[in-house]
Amino acid sequence: MFSQYFGNYLLTNGLITIEQLKDVMIIQKSVHIKIGILAVNSGLLTALQVEEIHGLQTRMDKKFGEIAVQRNYITVNDLEKILSEQQNANLMLGQALMDRGYMTLGQIEDALNNYKRDYELTDIQLKAIQNGDIDEIVDTFIKFDKVKDVNTYKEYVSLFTRNVIRFIEEDIRIESFEVKNKYLSNYMMVQNIYGETNLFTGIDAKEDVFLKFASKFSGEEITEINELSIESFGEFLNLHNGIFTVNKSNEGVELELTPQTLMQFEETPELFEGVGITFFLPYGEVNLIISNSKL
Amino acid sequence: MSEILKVLICDDSILMRRKLKESIELCCDFAEITEAKNGQMAVDMYKEVMPDLVFMDIVMPVKDGIEAVKEIKLFDSEARVVMASSTGTQLNLRKAIEAGAYEFVQKPWEQSTIENIVNKLISERM
């Protein structure tokens, strides 16, 4: 995930061209290795155990490694070794930039220092982002200026980001965008959360991205807007909101959901304290809109 | 119980109905499955089909799953209705128990969960 941010930073600051960025991202992606494969490769887990953990991840808001340790399949030391191996794979972006002659080591170092300065990051924060710490990424890149209940919004956005990474795409980038009073949708699934907290939630995409996203989630190739594509896109939102309500219930906050509905090229109801986040996927953008709701 | 296991699946999502149907067919090749897409349809179809087992979503348009379970249990106190929902909150668990649900399954489910429920029903009915 960090490579998406740093790569974009290099591009927008004129340090590399878009062609160079595409080139190194392809190289870097080809060596990004998932924890499950690393664990099997090192004999720490069997393929069946990996499959079991992936299944549990769909119901629990926990990382792969956490579940593996909880179930006593691996120790904490084993997990640290695997994570360190994966982290080395993430350094491939810098390596690729140098191997291709696009940047020198000194230029990469300068760019990293400027990145830290521009985003006002400490070394610890930068490390956390490089390690894919979603909470740190949300804290750094998403603005919650208009919101009173910042903690709830942050929880929601962090969980949503983790669920996108788990169920849809691993290599993503998220950024805030300004939400005015209303939002004009493309194909947008909306669902209200109500109870001790009231939230309007919606995910929106243009047709081609909508279909790819729905295909990814359903596990089936969907090529047109139909009942299946609409419900797949909506079911992702429903699943995510369901996990959110269960997490809140475990904290003693009881929430309920309305059924999901589709908004097509319509304006949303008025959004109070609206927050917009764009998820940059390999094939396009999906917007997440959250707002205080008068429901 | 007849040799056929009659199952009613109620969920407003065609994707979820399809996945649940696949799960049931994987563990039971003598299942006869009918589908409903909201709570009202579920109540109407229950009265028509008298299934051995029902899987019911909670959050649905027209009539939610909790209301549907209450009506089904009023009609047939022996009805076996499994709540299958993404919102497994304390509140929903309580409502499901009070309504007379047989089991509660948090979506997305594991295949073994569906197998256990089907096997439990079969052994109870023997």
Interface residues (C-beta under 8 A of the other chain):
Chain A: G55 T58 R59 S218 E227 L228 E231 S232 G234 E235 N238 L239 N241 G242 I243 T245 V246 K248 S249 E254 L255 E256 L257 T258 P259
Chain B: D12 S13 I14 L15 M16 V59 M60 P61 S85 S86 T87 G88 T89 Q90 L91 N92 Q106 K107 P108 E110
